[in-house]
Amino acid sequence: MTDADTTPDPGAEPDSESSEARSTGSVAADAEHVRPAWAPLTIAAFVALVICTNIANGVWARWVNTDPEFLLMLSSRNRYLALTLAAGVSVPAYVAIAFARIGLAFLVCHAIGRAYADAATGWFKKYLGFTDEAEEVFDRGFEKAEWLLIPIFSGSNIVGVLTGVRKTPFPKLFGLLAIGIAARLAIIWWMARTFEDQLVDFLETVARYQWWFVGGSVALVILVNLKNLRRG
């Protein structure tokens, strides 16, 4: 390639052309990608995890006091991590279950990214409500600081997908993911200990009005899923 080939044309529209080039390159790359035979299994696994999370969102008010371990198995979101600790779940169970649940969700999303390439990014943008601009900014940041974003966003579906699309080497992925999950669990444990009295008071309120909380949670789950369905 000569110098003339790399010199920008002052009269051109660089933003639109570069955007079109990225789009064309993405389509071409996706067209060349061969989906493995196990690709549908990754979607089935993700759907199963979403169902588990929806169940947790509906029954958490009852299970947080009666079956905190099962609640963590269904979903290890930050609020459930803190509430189950306040409810008295043992630290070994907290670490083992939450580590496995968060890691499983991330690796399933990673597998989807490897199996479906750029198509997976489009699905998750729609599922999570990402705009094109937000996705481009996030993607650029991921390219520059993958080593930092994986630990910080160890619970993020879209980061899991991007690591799969970019085929992050497994030794690097497992190491960074383990660091991120361990740090997340430690921070939540510290916060649960620091605000233990407030969390216990909240759990007592939940126990007193649990059926109202359950009804409201189920209604919220239905509304959120209807919104996701409307996005396609």
C-alpha positions, 0 to 999 in steps of 0.5 A: 500500500502506498502513502497515497492510499492512506492519505484521507480525502479532505472532501470525504465523510470519514465518519459515515465511510468508516461506519460503513466499512466497519459494518461491511467488514462485520457482515463479511466476517459473520458470513465467513464464520462457520457455526459449530454443531454445538452452537444451539446448545449454548442458546439453550443453556442461556435460556435455561439461565434466564429462566432460573433468574426469572424464577429467582426474581419471583420467589426471592422474598420467600426463599431468601429466608427459607432456602438462601442456597437455592436462591443463590443457585438460581441467581447470584446477582449482587442483591441476592449475594448480600441478602443471603449473607445477611440471612445466614448462609455459610461463607463456604456455601456462599463462595462455592455456589456464587463462584460457580453460578457467576462463572457458569453464566459468563462462560455460557455467554462466552460460548455463544460469542464463539459459536455465533460471532458478530450475530451474538453481539447484535442479539445481546445489544437488543436484549440488553437495550444497547444503542449502536453508539454505546456498543461501539464505545464499549467495544473500543474500550474492550479492545484496549483494556480487556485485562481490566474489563473482564475482572470488573464486569465478570457478571456482565453478559455482553462482556462474556459475549465479546470475549467469545467473539474475540476468542480470548484464550482460555488460560487468560479468560479463566484467570481474569474471570477468577480474579473478578469473581473473587473480588466481587464476592469479597466486596459484597461480603464486606458490604453485607458485614458493614450494613448487616443491621440494615439488611437484617431489618429489611429481611424482617420486613420482607418476611412479614410482607413476603407475599406482597413482595412475591406478588410484586416481584412476579408482576415485575418479571412479567413486565420486564419479559414483555418489554424484552419480547417487544424488542424482538 
